[in-house]
Amino acid sequence: MSNTINAIIVDDEEFARSSLFFLLQDNCKVVHITGIAKSVAEAKLLLQKHPVDLIFLDIAMPGENGFELISTAEQYSAHVVFTTAYDQYAVKAIKANALDYLLKPIDIDELKETVDKAVKHIVSKKPEFSENDRLLNLKNDLDHKTVRKISLPNGQGYTLVDLNHIVHVEADSNYSIFHLHDNEKITVSKVLKEYEEILPERQFVRVHKSSIVNLNYLQEYNSRNGLELTLKNGQRIAVSRRRASDFLERIRNYTQQ
């Protein structure tokens, strides 16, 4: 592949289209914009004429929304970066589904980082569109305003995991180990803090620098040897001193739901 990747911008707002175009032109020389579309229909026509490597795609547009372009993007093996003005909740849903996104107004540093990530995927020819279930799950999350599943990268693609099946998440250096209800373990090359930000606060609480627990699996907690909790699978997990008061407060709120 050459040093340049071809891309299109799809957004119904004129200011959003032009501002992203100039941000890319000034800060991401590797990206060559071959076309700009105001709708999904226009984007499909552009892709038919000149297939591209990368699509900057707005989600909320009149008529067909950004999700309606996914199957066409898959057909042309184009990598998608969502651009969205959605609220913090929606960003959590997008993160949970392991998608690339940029939150409007677009930050230059975040744009550079996202483009770098996209270029790596494109160059390595990783299969980006073998996970339609992730996109359907994201749409469902946004529709219902609740994150129900999370996509965990597994090296070959993604494993879609129901949040209710996660017992706890354990930190292991720069990795996170997901312990599931059936004793299965999934190791992911992301730090625990990323999942602390994604997992719903009403259900998951970080009790230690190396542990996040699902309150649905809490069996008991005591302070005989420092604050410690026991999960329904029998595993014992320490609660750090600095997180103890927050944990107890979360337990009170959880039991009142």
Stockholm file with secondary structure:
# STOCKHOLM 1.0

chainA/1-257         MSNTINAIIVDDEEFARSSLFFLLQDNCKVVHITGIAKSVAEAKLLLQKHPVDLIFLDIAMPGENGFELISTAEQYSAHVVFTTAYDQYAVKAIKANALDYLLKPIDIDELKETVDKAVKHIVSKKPEFSENDRLLNLKNDLDHKTVRKISLPNGQGYTLVDLNHIVHVEADSNYSIFHLHDNEKITVSKVLKEYEEILPERQFVRVHKSSIVNLNYLQEYNSRNGLELTLKNGQRIAVSRRRASDFLERIRNYTQQ
#=GR chainA/1-257 SS CCSCEEEEEECSCHHHHHHHHHHHHHHCTTEEEEEEESSHHHHHHHHHHSCCSEEEEESCCSSSCGGGGHHHHHHTTCEEEEEECCCHHHHHHHHHTTCEEEESSCCHHHHHHHHHHHHHHHHHTCCTTSCHHHHHHHHHHHHHTSCCEEEEECSSSEEEEEGGGEEEEEEETTEEEEEETTSCEEEESSCHHHHHHHSCTTTEEEEETTEEEEGGGEEEEECTTSSEEEETTSCEEECCHHHHHHHHHHHHHHHTC
#=GC SS_cons         CCSCEEEEEECSCHHHHHHHHHHHHHHCTTEEEEEEESSHHHHHHHHHHSCCSEEEEESCCSSSCGGGGHHHHHHTTCEEEEEECCCHHHHHHHHHTTCEEEESSCCHHHHHHHHHHHHHHHHHTCCTTSCHHHHHHHHHHHHHTSCCEEEEECSSSEEEEEGGGEEEEEEETTEEEEEETTSCEEEESSCHHHHHHHSCTTTEEEEETTEEEEGGGEEEEECTTSSEEEETTSCEEECCHHHHHHHHHHHHHHHTC
//
